[in-house]
């Protein structure tokens, strides 16, 4: 487990959002403290009709964010997602935010704790509230990033939440998410995260898998993506479905094992178990 150089995570160092440029990248936040935090934008957030916020999991920070030898890293995944959005919606105004805006766990053991997710969720939710209110906003959490998303939902302003290869969402049930939007979940056929312990004791563990029927998520197909990090594989059914959700094209989203779209927008609106029934007050 990597601990050397880790910055204080007391929660007092809130992320400062301000547009800036670095290495020809468009950023919304940049923090060099400790392992570092960074929030990059692909597209124009100010004019976007659809905004997707991608929250990655373990072992990410400034030190490896710009590494071009990481084909499944956050930056490459965000760029690939943006390209798919533009391919499926050439006339739609879209933007992807790659949010490494929290100090991610390093190594397997540290990922059992929710402490870092709880701290990150505050800044993630705050970002959603300063985005244009007219935009359709989707959170996409991969691995430990799904925990951050789950804990952010009660105070976030989002329409859809997508979780990929999730170890849990930091809660014991769908109701605990306090989220009235659409919850989507996917688990690849060879993703080892299915064996992650589903416990939640104090700040240890992240609760049940969102792909369980009792969790009320819409489970969508991934095709033949490989392992735990293949959800953004170019031209995969997984990537297409993520982009379809981000564009609000729910009727085109496929279920596991399907080749053709099955869900309809009307079915999503009418099914209370899918849409959710309440928000936190």
FENPELIN-V773951 format. One record per run of one state. SS is the DSSP state (H for helix, E for strand, L for the rest). FROM is the first residue (numbers start at 1). LEN is the number of residues. If there is no record, write none. Layout:
BEGIN
SS,FROM,LEN  SS,FROM,LEN
END
This chain:
BEGIN
L,1,19  E,20,3  L,23,2  E,25,7  L,32,5  E,37,7  L,44,6  E,50,6  L,56,6  H,62,4  L,66,8  H,74,15  L,89,5  E,94,7  L,101,8  H,109,4  E,113,1  L,114,1  H,115,16  L,131,5  E,136,7  L,143,1  H,144,12  L,156,4  E,160,5  L,165,10  H,175,3  L,178,4  E,182,5  L,187,5  H,192,4  L,196,5  E,201,1  L,202,2  E,204,1  L,205,8  H,213,3  L,216,2  E,218,2  L,220,17  H,237,10  L,247,3  H,250,3  L,253,12  H,265,6  L,271,1  H,272,4  L,276,6
END
